[in-house]
Amino acid sequence: ACFAPAVAHPHPDAKGIVKERMATMKALASSMKALNQVRMGQTPISTAIKIGEKIIGHSRLIPEQFPASTYDYPSEASPKIDSARMLFKKQASDLRAAASAMIEVARGEDLNDFTSSFRNIGKACSSCHKGFRLKRQR
């Protein structure tokens, strides 16, 4: 229950790379939910290491899963990605860095420090969503 599912369920109309990236985003969301369980003391802090490794792996996929002009419905990705590609890649890198830092904190098994590092991962996610995610009516 504390690990992202191997296969997430993206929007039923999604195809190809859009479907792949939606699955990646769903897996990242599942990872964040699992890390929140760690933060609340419901799951051992040691599980955060494997979860963080999964986040790092997913963050490496992000830049390639958003090729130019793949933003039509059902995608929630903004076409701004094309004009701000370097920033988009940096934000994926920031997510990777935040997850790496969280892994190191988890190894120290201090839940207070963990909470701060967990929030940094959330900030990395939110930053990218604010700049590059559209809210579409379904």
MDTraj code that builds the backbone (N, CA, C; nanometers):
import mdtraj as md
import numpy as np

residues = "ALA CYS PHE ALA PRO ALA VAL ALA HIS PRO HIS PRO ASP ALA LYS GLY ILE VAL LYS GLU ARG MET ALA THR MET LYS ALA LEU ALA SER SER MET LYS ALA LEU ASN GLN VAL ARG MET GLY GLN THR PRO ILE SER THR ALA ILE LYS ILE GLY GLU LYS ILE ILE GLY HIS SER ARG LEU ILE PRO GLU GLN PHE PRO ALA SER THR TYR ASP TYR PRO SER GLU ALA SER PRO LYS ILE ASP SER ALA ARG MET LEU PHE LYS LYS GLN ALA SER ASP LEU ARG ALA ALA ALA SER ALA MET ILE GLU VAL ALA ARG GLY GLU ASP LEU ASN ASP PHE THR SER SER PHE ARG ASN ILE GLY LYS ALA CYS SER SER CYS HIS LYS GLY PHE ARG LEU LYS ARG GLN ARG".split()
xyz = np.array([
    [0.0816, -0.1201, 0.0000],
    [0.0000, 0.0000, 0.0000],
    [0.0854, 0.1256, 0.0000],
    [0.2106, 0.1139, 0.0443],
    [0.2911, 0.2346, 0.0555],
    [0.3726, 0.2632, -0.0694],
    [0.3623, 0.1814, -0.1702],
    [0.4384, 0.2052, -0.2926],
    [0.3455, 0.2405, -0.4064],
    [0.3968, 0.3211, -0.4994],
    [0.3175, 0.3583, -0.6161],
    [0.2824, 0.2326, -0.6943],
    [0.1631, 0.2256, -0.7489],
    [0.1251, 0.1069, -0.8239],
    [0.2088, 0.0936, -0.9510],
    [0.2275, -0.0303, -0.9930],
    [0.3052, -0.0546, -1.1149],
    [0.2322, 0.0024, -1.2354],
    [0.1000, -0.0059, -1.2347],
    [0.0215, 0.0479, -1.3444],
    [-0.0838, 0.1409, -1.2856],
    [-0.0729, 0.2675, -1.3152],
    [-0.1726, 0.3640, -1.2718],
    [-0.2762, 0.3779, -1.3828],
    [-0.3913, 0.4315, -1.3498],
    [-0.4990, 0.4401, -1.4475],
    [-0.5187, 0.5836, -1.4928],
    [-0.4627, 0.6190, -1.6077],
    [-0.4826, 0.7546, -1.6596],
    [-0.6223, 0.7701, -1.7183],
    [-0.6502, 0.8877, -1.7674],
    [-0.7784, 0.9183, -1.8291],
    [-0.8087, 0.8151, -1.9382],
    [-0.9324, 0.7652, -1.9462],
    [-0.9642, 0.6608, -2.0450],
    [-0.9479, 0.7043, -2.1909],
    [-0.9532, 0.8350, -2.2182],
    [-0.9355, 0.8825, -2.3566],
    [-0.7882, 0.9030, -2.3933],
    [-0.7001, 0.8905, -2.2957],
    [-0.5578, 0.9151, -2.3219],
    [-0.4981, 0.8016, -2.4038],
    [-0.4077, 0.8388, -2.4934],
    [-0.3382, 0.7423, -2.5791],
    [-0.1905, 0.7778, -2.5837],
    [-0.1075, 0.6803, -2.6172],
    [0.0335, 0.7037, -2.6421],
    [0.1066, 0.7711, -2.5283],
    [0.1878, 0.8704, -2.5633],
    [0.2728, 0.9384, -2.4656],
    [0.1901, 1.0119, -2.3602],
    [0.0722, 1.0616, -2.3967],
    [-0.0132, 1.1297, -2.2992],
    [-0.0582, 1.0291, -2.1931],
    [-0.0937, 0.9101, -2.2348],
    [-0.1329, 0.8056, -2.1407],
    [-0.0157, 0.7678, -2.0500],
    [0.1033, 0.7572, -2.1086],
    [0.2222, 0.7237, -2.0297],
    [0.2506, 0.8291, -1.9234],
    [0.2459, 0.9559, -1.9635],
    [0.2780, 1.0599, -1.8656],
    [0.1690, 1.0734, -1.7605],
    [0.0448, 1.0491, -1.7971],
    [-0.0614, 1.0516, -1.6966],
    [-0.0395, 0.9403, -1.5943],
    [0.0050, 0.8251, -1.6407],
    [0.0357, 0.7150, -1.5493],
    [0.1519, 0.7536, -1.4572],
    [0.2514, 0.8217, -1.5115],
    [0.3638, 0.8676, -1.4302],
    [0.3156, 0.9645, -1.3229],
    [0.2311, 1.0584, -1.3606],
    [0.1806, 1.1567, -1.2641],
    [0.0953, 1.0888, -1.1562],
    [0.0154, 0.9911, -1.1950],
    [-0.0654, 0.9177, -1.0969],
    [0.0254, 0.8415, -1.0007],
    [0.1324, 0.7829, -1.0534],
    [0.2277, 0.7110, -0.9682],
    [0.2956, 0.8073, -0.8709],
    [0.3309, 0.9272, -0.9186],
    [0.3900, 1.0269, -0.8298],
    [0.2912, 1.0673, -0.7200],
    [0.1652, 1.0839, -0.7558],
    [0.0633, 1.1180, -0.6557],
    [0.0502, 1.0070, -0.5518],
    [0.0547, 0.8821, -0.5962],
    [0.0484, 0.7691, -0.5029],
    [0.1700, 0.7682, -0.4106],
    [0.2845, 0.8020, -0.4665],
    [0.4062, 0.8093, -0.3846],
    [0.3931, 0.9176, -0.2777],
    [0.3362, 1.0308, -0.3147],
    [0.3180, 1.1385, -0.2173],
    [0.2208, 1.0971, -0.1071],
    [0.1167, 1.0254, -0.1433],
    [0.0228, 0.9761, -0.0411],
    [0.0936, 0.8807, 0.0538],
    [0.1787, 0.7953, -0.0011],
    [0.2531, 0.7007, 0.0817],
    [0.3512, 0.7739, 0.1731],
    [0.4170, 0.8766, 0.1211],
    [0.5083, 0.9548, 0.2045],
    [0.4325, 1.0296, 0.3142],
    [0.3107, 1.0706, 0.2858],
    [0.2296, 1.1364, 0.3884],
    [0.1989, 1.0389, 0.5021],
    [0.1801, 0.9123, 0.4699],
    [0.1590, 0.8121, 0.5751],
    [0.2824, 0.8000, 0.6637],
    [0.3990, 0.8103, 0.6020],
    [0.5236, 0.8109, 0.6798],
    [0.5254, 0.9335, 0.7703],
    [0.4953, 1.0495, 0.7126],
    [0.4959, 1.1749, 0.7877],
    [0.4035, 1.1683, 0.9086],
    [0.2900, 1.1016, 0.8939],
    [0.1930, 1.0917, 1.0025],
    [0.2264, 0.9791, 1.0997],
    [0.3371, 0.9078, 1.0758],
    [0.3776, 0.8003, 1.1659],
    [0.3016, 0.6715, 1.1459],
    [0.2284, 0.6588, 1.0365],
    [0.1498, 0.5382, 1.0098],
    [0.2302, 0.4301, 0.9387],
    [0.3431, 0.4696, 0.8815],
    [0.4301, 0.3783, 0.8079],
    [0.5732, 0.4061, 0.8534],
    [0.6554, 0.3027, 0.8673],
    [0.7943, 0.3256, 0.9113],
    [0.8693, 0.4190, 0.8165],
    [0.9513, 0.5050, 0.8736],
    [1.0262, 0.6026, 0.7956],
    [1.1188, 0.5340, 0.6952],
    [1.1622, 0.4136, 0.7256],
    [1.2518, 0.3422, 0.6339],
    [1.1870, 0.3155, 0.4985],
    [1.0539, 0.3086, 0.4935],
    [0.9863, 0.2854, 0.3646],
    [0.9999, 0.4058, 0.2723],
    [1.0290, 0.5216, 0.3288],
    [1.0427, 0.6434, 0.2485],
    [1.1602, 0.6337, 0.1517],
    [1.2586, 0.5526, 0.1837],
    [1.3757, 0.5398, 0.0966],
    [1.3346, 0.4813, -0.0382],
    [1.2630, 0.3704, -0.0360],
    [1.2177, 0.3088, -0.1624],
    [1.1210, 0.3995, -0.2370],
    [1.0338, 0.4662, -0.1650],
    [0.9388, 0.5580, -0.2284],
    [1.0145, 0.6719, -0.2955],
    [1.1136, 0.7260, -0.2267],
    [1.1958, 0.8318, -0.2841],
    [1.2686, 0.7871, -0.4093],
    [1.3154, 0.6639, -0.4098],
    [1.3813, 0.6101, -0.5289],
    [1.2847, 0.6028, -0.6464],
    [1.1599, 0.5680, -0.6176],
    [1.0593, 0.5648, -0.7245],
    [1.0332, 0.7059, -0.7782],
    [1.0270, 0.8026, -0.6889],
    [1.0055, 0.9415, -0.7322],
    [1.1209, 0.9866, -0.8216],
    [1.2424, 0.9536, -0.7831],
    [1.3588, 0.9886, -0.8648],
    [1.3461, 0.9267, -1.0033],
    [1.3097, 0.8001, -1.0087],
    [1.2930, 0.7332, -1.1385],
    [1.1867, 0.7989, -1.2238],
    [1.0747, 0.8326, -1.1642],
    [0.9675, 0.8981, -1.2390],
    [1.0085, 1.0381, -1.2846],
    [1.0819, 1.1090, -1.1994],
    [1.1226, 1.2451, -1.2358],
    [1.2154, 1.2453, -1.3573],
    [1.2901, 1.1390, -1.3746],
    [1.3783, 1.1280, -1.4915],
    [1.2975, 1.1112, -1.6212],
    [1.1780, 1.0546, -1.6100],
    [1.0922, 1.0327, -1.7274],
    [1.0221, 1.1601, -1.7734],
    [0.9970, 1.2493, -1.6814],
    [0.9109, 1.3642, -1.7080],
    [0.9506, 1.4445, -1.8326],
    [1.0743, 1.4910, -1.8468],
    [1.1044, 1.5751, -1.9635],
    [1.0751, 1.5069, -2.0979],
    [1.1018, 1.3777, -2.1063],
    [1.0797, 1.3061, -2.2322],
    [0.9324, 1.2736, -2.2567],
    [0.8524, 1.2738, -2.1518],
    [0.7115, 1.2404, -2.1667],
    [0.6250, 1.3596, -2.2069],
    [0.6878, 1.4727, -2.2322],
    [0.6157, 1.5923, -2.2728],
    [0.6741, 1.6491, -2.4016],
    [0.6719, 1.5691, -2.5090],
    [0.7253, 1.6225, -2.6346],
    [0.6374, 1.7367, -2.6864],
    [0.6963, 1.8173, -2.7717],
    [0.6271, 1.9340, -2.8264],
    [0.4912, 1.8969, -2.8845],
    [0.3966, 1.9860, -2.8632],
    [0.2632, 1.9785, -2.9243],
    [0.1842, 1.8533, -2.8878],
    [0.1992, 1.8068, -2.7635],
    [0.1199, 1.6918, -2.7172],
    [0.0308, 1.7341, -2.6005],
    [-0.0387, 1.8462, -2.6193],
    [-0.1107, 1.9060, -2.5075],
    [-0.2623, 1.9121, -2.5273],
    [-0.3129, 1.8498, -2.6315],
    [-0.4573, 1.8496, -2.6545],
    [-0.5274, 1.7593, -2.5537],
    [-0.6579, 1.7814, -2.5380],
    [-0.7395, 1.6983, -2.4497],
    [-0.7159, 1.5514, -2.4819],
    [-0.6993, 1.4684, -2.3821],
    [-0.7271, 1.4878, -2.2403],
    [-0.6072, 1.5345, -2.1575],
    [-0.5005, 1.5711, -2.2226],
    [-0.3825, 1.6189, -2.1502],
    [-0.4151, 1.7426, -2.0680],
    [-0.3534, 1.7528, -1.9527],
    [-0.3646, 1.8718, -1.8692],
    [-0.2356, 1.9524, -1.8734],
    [-0.1453, 1.9160, -1.9625],
    [-0.0179, 1.9860, -1.9758],
    [-0.0373, 2.1124, -2.0583],
    [0.0306, 2.2175, -2.0165],
    [0.0211, 2.3451, -2.0851],
    [0.1183, 2.3527, -2.2024],
    [0.0759, 2.4133, -2.3122],
    [0.1682, 2.4352, -2.4239],
    [0.2871, 2.5238, -2.3862],
    [0.2788, 2.5919, -2.2704],
    [0.3905, 2.6739, -2.2239],
    [0.5176, 2.5904, -2.2045],
    [0.5010, 2.4603, -2.1912],
    [0.6179, 2.3731, -2.1764],
    [0.7122, 2.3922, -2.2942],
    [0.6557, 2.4051, -2.4151],
    [0.7400, 2.4205, -2.5342],
    [0.8251, 2.5471, -2.5299],
    [0.7690, 2.6570, -2.4824],
    [0.8428, 2.7831, -2.4820],
    [0.9303, 2.8004, -2.3574],
    [0.9098, 2.7172, -2.2578],
    [0.9891, 2.7263, -2.1347],
    [1.0501, 2.5899, -2.1010],
    [1.0977, 2.5224, -2.2016],
    [1.1491, 2.3856, -2.1868],
    [1.2605, 2.3757, -2.0817],
    [1.3515, 2.4718, -2.0791],
    [1.4624, 2.4661, -1.9826],
    [1.4099, 2.4750, -1.8387],
    [1.3139, 2.5631, -1.8139],
    [1.2549, 2.5736, -1.6808],
    [1.1815, 2.4442, -1.6458],
    [1.1095, 2.3889, -1.7414],
    [1.0373, 2.2639, -1.7190],
    [1.1347, 2.1526, -1.6792],
    [1.2461, 2.1422, -1.7505],
    [1.3469, 2.0404, -1.7176],
    [1.4084, 2.0673, -1.5804],
    [1.4295, 2.1948, -1.5493],
    [1.4855, 2.2286, -1.4186],
    [1.3909, 2.1879, -1.3069],
    [1.2620, 2.2057, -1.3285],
    [1.1664, 2.1684, -1.2252],
    [1.1618, 2.0174, -1.2044],
    [1.1787, 1.9401, -1.3104],
    [1.1883, 1.7946, -1.2954],
    [1.3154, 1.7600, -1.2175],
    [1.4222, 1.8321, -1.2450],
    [1.5475, 1.8131, -1.1722],
    [1.5326, 1.8527, -1.0252],
    [1.4573, 1.9593, -0.9993],
    [1.4323, 2.0018, -0.8612],
    [1.3561, 1.8936, -0.7844],
    [1.2613, 1.8286, -0.8502],
    [1.1878, 1.7183, -0.7880],
    [1.2842, 1.6057, -0.7525],
    [1.3718, 1.5734, -0.8446],
    [1.4714, 1.4677, -0.8222],
    [1.5613, 1.5041, -0.7038],
    [1.6055, 1.6290, -0.6984],
    [1.6919, 1.6737, -0.5884],
    [1.6185, 1.6679, -0.4544],
    [1.4927, 1.7086, -0.4529],
    [1.4144, 1.7053, -0.3294],
    [1.3951, 1.5613, -0.2820],
    [1.3702, 1.4702, -0.3750],
    [1.3529, 1.3291, -0.3382],
    [1.4847, 1.2710, -0.2872],
    [1.5946, 1.3076, -0.3502],
    [1.7263, 1.2598, -0.3050],
    [1.7564, 1.3089, -0.1637],
    [1.7272, 1.4348, -0.1382],
    [1.7495, 1.4911, -0.0046],
    [1.6600, 1.4217, 0.0982],
    [1.5362, 1.3929, 0.0602],
    [1.4441, 1.3254, 0.1509],
    [1.4948, 1.1854, 0.1858],
    [1.5521, 1.1166, 0.0897],
    [1.6064, 0.9831, 0.1162],
    [1.7152, 0.9910, 0.2238],
    [1.8028, 1.0892, 0.2115],
    [1.9102, 1.1052, 0.3106],
    [1.8519, 1.1346, 0.4483],
    [1.7506, 1.2177, 0.4539],
    [1.6853, 1.2484, 0.5814],
    [1.6189, 1.1228, 0.6377],
    [1.5536, 1.0463, 0.5529],
    [1.4871, 0.9234, 0.5985],
    [1.5879, 0.8254, 0.6584],
    [1.7063, 0.8227, 0.6036],
    [1.8108, 0.7340, 0.6583],
    [1.8471, 0.7734, 0.8011],
    [1.8313, 0.9009, 0.8345],
    [1.8574, 0.9474, 0.9703],
    [1.7439, 0.9188, 1.0662],
    [1.6301, 0.8801, 1.0141],
    [1.5120, 0.8386, 1.0907],
    [1.4591, 0.9445, 1.1875],
    [1.4727, 1.0708, 1.1508],
    [1.4166, 1.1801, 1.2313],
    [1.2891, 1.2281, 1.1630],
    [1.1766, 1.2011, 1.2262],
    [1.0474, 1.2322, 1.1652],
    [1.0262, 1.3826, 1.1477],
    [1.0790, 1.4652, 1.2373],
    [1.0650, 1.6105, 1.2211],
    [1.1398, 1.6588, 1.0981],
    [1.2633, 1.6118, 1.0801],
    [1.3394, 1.6480, 0.9607],
    [1.2721, 1.5919, 0.8358],
    [1.2160, 1.4736, 0.8493],
    [1.1477, 1.4113, 0.7365],
    [1.0307, 1.4972, 0.6905],
    [0.9544, 1.5493, 0.7834],
    [0.8380, 1.6316, 0.7486],
    [0.8795, 1.7497, 0.6623],
    [0.9880, 1.8138, 0.6965],
    [1.0365, 1.9266, 0.6178],
    [1.0778, 1.8821, 0.4771],
    [1.1472, 1.7706, 0.4670],
    [1.1906, 1.7234, 0.3350],
    [1.0723, 1.6756, 0.2512],
    [0.9718, 1.6197, 0.3155],
    [0.8491, 1.5802, 0.2464],
    [0.7818, 1.7031, 0.1854],
    [0.7773, 1.8101, 0.2618],
    [0.7159, 1.9339, 0.2119],
    [0.7932, 1.9894, 0.0922],
    [0.9239, 1.9729, 0.0917],
    [1.0038, 2.0204, -0.0214],
    [0.9695, 1.9451, -0.1498],
    [0.9393, 1.8183, -0.1389],
    [0.8957, 1.7430, -0.2567],
    [0.7614, 1.7988, -0.3042],
    [0.6709, 1.8222, -0.2104],
    [0.5413, 1.8800, -0.2460],
    [0.5541, 2.0157, -0.3124],
    [0.6480, 2.0971, -0.2645],
    [0.6714, 2.2284, -0.3253],
    [0.7222, 2.2138, -0.4685],
    [0.8063, 2.1147, -0.4925],
    [0.8571, 2.0913, -0.6288],
    [0.7425, 2.0518, -0.7212],
    [0.6551, 1.9660, -0.6726],
    [0.5382, 1.9259, -0.7527],
    [0.4485, 2.0464, -0.7807],
    [0.4177, 2.1210, -0.6761],
    [0.3279, 2.2361, -0.6900],
    [0.3835, 2.3418, -0.7840],
    [0.5121, 2.3651, -0.7764],
    [0.5753, 2.4654, -0.8614],
    [0.5552, 2.4318, -1.0088],
    [0.5760, 2.3077, -1.0432],
    [0.5583, 2.2657, -1.1823],
    [0.4107, 2.2713, -1.2223],
    [0.3229, 2.2278, -1.1335],
    [0.1802, 2.2312, -1.1644],
    [0.1312, 2.3736, -1.1872],
    [0.1793, 2.4670, -1.1058],
    [0.1360, 2.6069, -1.1205],
    [0.1756, 2.6638, -1.2561],
    [0.2925, 2.6294, -1.3029],
    [0.3403, 2.6858, -1.4276],
    [0.3026, 2.6099, -1.5528],
    [0.2791, 2.4790, -1.5384],
    [0.2671, 2.3964, -1.6579],
    [0.1479, 2.3013, -1.6605],
    [0.0528, 2.3178, -1.5717],
    [-0.0637, 2.2298, -1.5712],
    [-0.1899, 2.3119, -1.5912],
    [-0.2757, 2.2669, -1.6797],
    [-0.4043, 2.3309, -1.7050],
    [-0.5135, 2.2579, -1.6288],
    [-0.6133, 2.3301, -1.5897],
    [-0.7326, 2.2695, -1.5301],
    [-0.8367, 2.2588, -1.6408],
    [-0.8547, 2.1401, -1.6914],
    [-0.9511, 2.1193, -1.7999],
    [-1.0821, 2.0674, -1.7445],
    [-1.1901, 2.1077, -1.8063],
    [-1.3212, 2.0529, -1.7735],
    [-1.3321, 1.9169, -1.8406],
    [-1.3751, 1.8188, -1.7691],
    [-1.3831, 1.6825, -1.8249],
    [-1.5248, 1.6538, -1.8684],
])
top = md.Topology()
chain = top.add_chain()
for i, resn in enumerate(residues, 1):
    res = top.add_residue(resn, chain, resSeq=i)
    for name in ("N", "CA", "C"):
        top.add_atom(name, md.element.get_by_symbol(name[0]), res)
traj = md.Trajectory(xyz[None], top)
